[in-house]
Amino acid sequence: GETVLLELAPVDPRSLMQGDYMRLRYRLENEAGRMSSAVPHRGEGSLVVRLDARQVATFARFDDGTPLAPNERRFRCRLQSARVLIAPDSFMFQEGRATAFAAARYGIFKVDRRGNHLLVGLADGDYRQILPED
């Protein structure tokens, strides 16, 4: 799939200290949530995101089947009440690596044409994947 970056919403620092994982929230959820009155249905759905030159996604609209512009992609989500949820909501990492991942600002996803996605890593504020040293 194509690489797409989702900006993280503020991370809960307590989850870093509770164990070897990070709770994730995405800015895209907040952006789409502000348009909750336009949510077409509840359950599984898709957003259309607009990619910038660095492949960072921002909310464009809810997917209504309209053809995509060249810089737009579908991104699967769950529509629940007035909330938009993007999975996964946590990222597991090796014990003792919390300090490195505290610098995370983006989730790195691989996304296919239908909007199915897989979180493959986290990136820092300079868009570089965080690869903690052993």
MOLIN-V80114 format. One record per pair of residues at least 4 apart in sequence whose C-alpha atoms are under 8 Angstrom apart, sorted by the first residue. I is the first residue (numbers start at 1). J is the second residue. If there is no record, write none. Layout:
i j
I J
I J
This chain:
i j
1 110
1 111
1 112
1 113
2 109
2 110
2 111
2 112
3 55
3 108
3 109
3 110
3 111
4 51
4 55
4 56
4 57
4 108
4 109
4 110
4 111
5 55
5 56
5 57
5 106
5 107
5 108
5 109
6 26
6 27
6 28
6 56
6 57
6 58
6 106
6 107
6 108
6 109
7 26
7 27
7 28
7 56
7 57
7 105
7 106
7 107
8 24
8 25
8 26
8 27
8 104
8 105
8 106
8 107
9 24
9 25
9 26
9 27
10 25
11 22
11 23
11 24
11 25
12 16
12 22
12 23
12 24
13 17
13 102
14 18
15 19
15 21
15 22
15 23
16 20
16 21
16 22
16 23
16 98
16 102
17 98
19 95
20 92
20 93
20 94
20 95
20 96
20 97
20 98
21 90
21 91
21 92
21 93
21 98
22 90
22 91
22 92
23 89
23 90
23 91
24 88
24 89
24 90
24 91
25 29
25 86
25 89
26 30
26 86
27 31
28 32
28 57
28 58
28 59
29 33
29 83
29 84
29 85
29 86
30 34
30 84
31 35
31 58
31 59
32 36
32 59
32 61
32 62
32 84
33 82
33 83
33 84
35 39
36 82
36 83
36 84
37 82
38 62
39 62
39 79
39 82
40 62
40 64
41 45
41 79
42 78
42 79
42 80
42 81
43 78
43 79
43 80
44 76
44 77
44 78
44 79
45 63
45 76
45 77
45 78
45 79
46 62
46 63
46 74
46 75
46 76
46 77
46 78
46 115
47 59
47 60
47 61
47 62
47 63
47 74
47 75
47 76
47 77
48 59
48 60
48 61
48 62
48 63
48 68
48 72
48 73
48 74
48 75
49 57
49 58
49 59
49 60
49 61
49 72
49 73
49 74
49 75
50 56
50 57
50 58
50 59
50 60
50 71
50 72
50 73
51 55
51 56
51 57
51 58
51 71
51 72
51 73
52 56
52 57
52 71
54 127
63 74
68 72
68 73
73 113
73 115
74 113
74 114
74 115
75 111
75 114
75 115
75 116
75 117
76 86
76 114
76 115
76 116
76 117
77 84
77 85
77 86
77 87
78 84
78 85
78 86
79 83
79 84
79 85
80 84
80 85
88 119
93 97
93 98
97 101
97 132
98 102
99 103
100 104
100 130
100 132
101 122
101 130
101 132
103 123
103 124
103 125
104 122
104 123
104 124
104 125
104 130
105 122
105 123
105 124
105 125
106 122
106 123
106 124
106 125
106 127
107 119
107 120
107 121
107 122
107 123
108 119
108 120
108 121
108 122
108 123
108 129
109 117
109 118
109 119
109 120
109 121
110 117
110 118
110 119
110 120
111 115
111 116
111 117
111 118
112 116
112 117
121 129
121 130
122 129
122 130
123 127
123 128
123 129
123 130
124 128
124 129
124 130
